[in-house]
Structures are given as structure tokens and as C-alpha cells.
Amino acid sequence: MTTPWITRPETDADHDQIREVNLAAFPTSHEADLVEALRADPAAWLPGLSWIARQPDGAVAGFALLTRCHVDGFPALTLGPCAVRPEHQRRGAGSAVIRAALDAARQQDENLVLVLGHAEYYPRFGFAPASRHAIRPPIDVEDKYMMALVFDPARPVPSGTIRYPAAFGV
């Protein structure tokens, strides 16, 4: 069954439900705490790039966050955390909210989004190994898990090492 997900940018009124989604989706509070730390970091937080997927009744079912990172000093975005309540997983909420967040980034004239995640999931959104652009993470991870999405390949794409917001702890 497919649910007609309603996506929109988060508002202050959504913060508690976003935390609940992250707590339900992950085994610890790490991701929920990370979202709050990123929200408090003016160098990382970008208005309009934190998105939710709501059920028709208004309850938040999914969440996707894009924040500022850098590749050797050039601005880029990092995707994550992304979370969906377990009872709504595999029903399109995650895809809907990620697509909405990526569309918002494109509309804000961003060009590069990075994600460290499942190599089987993120390619559906256009992500490919970041190594194709000579972009590398600051930690040792298998190449297929560090991915990049370039919106406009005609624009310059930086290469080098990713510098994440301090809240990521890497």
C-alpha cells in the first residue's frame, strides 16, 4: 500500500516529532541528538533544508536533513540523518522526504550533496561513489558507502577531503 506522503520543510513545531522519529528509527539517541546539535550550529544549519514527510493525519513519519559541509574549503551539503518511523518503512516516506530535500537544495543553487550510507539505497537518487570526483571522507570507509550527487556536472565540482560540521565528531 502506498501512502500519499505530504512533504514540507520543518517548522519549530515539528522538533519534538522529529526527535521521536529519530529515536524510533535508530537504536540509540545519537542521531536525534545530532539533529539538535546541527540545528544549534549556525555554520551548518541552512534554512529550508530540513524536511519532513507527514501522514495525511499530520503525524511526522519521515525526516531528511541537509547541512553545510566543505570539500577542501568549498561548500557542499551532507545528507543525514534520514529517518523513518519503523511502521512506515518501505512505504515511500523516506524516498519522498529525501527527494523533497534534494529538490530544495537544487532550488537553492547548491550543486554537491554527499552521503555516507547504504550503497544499495542512495543510488536511486543519483548518488554515485564520491571517489569518482576525487572526494574522500575524513575517516576510513569502504568506497561504495561514501557517495556524491552532483546536480549540474557543467559546474565545477571540488575534490579533496570532506570537512563535516563539528557535531558529527569527525
WOCOR-V117539 format. One record per backbone hydrogen bond with DSSP energy under -0.5 kcal/mol. NH is the residue of the N-H (numbers start at 0). CO is the residue of the C=O. E is the energy in kcal/mol with one decimal. If there is no record, write none. Layout:
nh & co & e
NH & CO & E
NH & CO & E
//
This chain:
nh & co & e
2 & 90 & -0.8
4 & 2 & -1.7
5 & 53 & -2.1
6 & 4 & -0.6
7 & 51 & -1.7
9 & 49 & -3.4
13 & 10 & -1.8
14 & 11 & -1.2
17 & 13 & -2.7
18 & 14 & -2.4
19 & 15 & -2.1
20 & 16 & -2.4
21 & 17 & -2.3
22 & 18 & -2.6
23 & 19 & -2.3
24 & 20 & -2.1
25 & 21 & -1.6
32 & 28 & -2.9
33 & 29 & -2.3
34 & 30 & -2.3
35 & 31 & -1.6
36 & 32 & -2.3
37 & 33 & -2.8
38 & 34 & -2.3
39 & 35 & -1.3
40 & 37 & -1.4
41 & 39 & -0.8
43 & 40 & -1.4
44 & 40 & -2.9
48 & 45 & -1.7
50 & 48 & -0.5
50 & 63 & -2.9
51 & 7 & -2.8
52 & 61 & -2.2
53 & 5 & -3.4
54 & 58 & -2.7
57 & 54 & -2.4
60 & 52 & -3.2
61 & 52 & -1.7
62 & 82 & -2.6
63 & 50 & -2.2
64 & 80 & -1.0
65 & 48 & -2.2
66 & 77 & -2.0
67 & 43 & -2.7
68 & 75 & -2.3
69 & 162 & -1.9
70 & 73 & -2.6
71 & 69 & -0.6
71 & 160 & -2.1
73 & 70 & -2.0
75 & 68 & -2.4
76 & 111 & -2.0
77 & 66 & -2.6
78 & 113 & -2.8
79 & 64 & -3.3
79 & 77 & -0.6
82 & 62 & -2.4
84 & 60 & -2.7
87 & 84 & -2.5
88 & 84 & -0.6
88 & 85 & -1.1
90 & 87 & -1.0
92 & 87 & -0.6
95 & 91 & -2.4
96 & 92 & -2.3
97 & 93 & -2.3
98 & 94 & -2.6
99 & 95 & -1.9
100 & 96 & -2.2
101 & 97 & -2.7
102 & 98 & -2.5
103 & 99 & -2.1
104 & 100 & -2.2
105 & 101 & -2.4
106 & 102 & -2.3
107 & 103 & -1.3
108 & 105 & -1.6
109 & 104 & -2.3
112 & 148 & -2.3
113 & 76 & -2.8
114 & 146 & -2.4
116 & 114 & -0.7
116 & 144 & -2.3
120 & 117 & -0.9
121 & 117 & -1.9
123 & 120 & -1.2
124 & 121 & -2.0
125 & 122 & -1.8
126 & 121 & -1.3
127 & 147 & -2.2
129 & 145 & -2.8
131 & 128 & -1.7
132 & 129 & -2.2
133 & 130 & -1.6
134 & 129 & -1.8
135 & 159 & -2.7
140 & 138 & -0.8
144 & 141 & -2.1
145 & 141 & -0.6
145 & 142 & -0.9
146 & 114 & -3.2
146 & 144 & -0.8
147 & 127 & -3.2
148 & 112 & -2.6
150 & 110 & -2.1
150 & 148 & -0.5
154 & 151 & -1.9
159 & 133 & -2.3
161 & 135 & -2.5
162 & 69 & -3.4
163 & 161 & -0.6
167 & 164 & -1.9
168 & 165 & -1.9
//
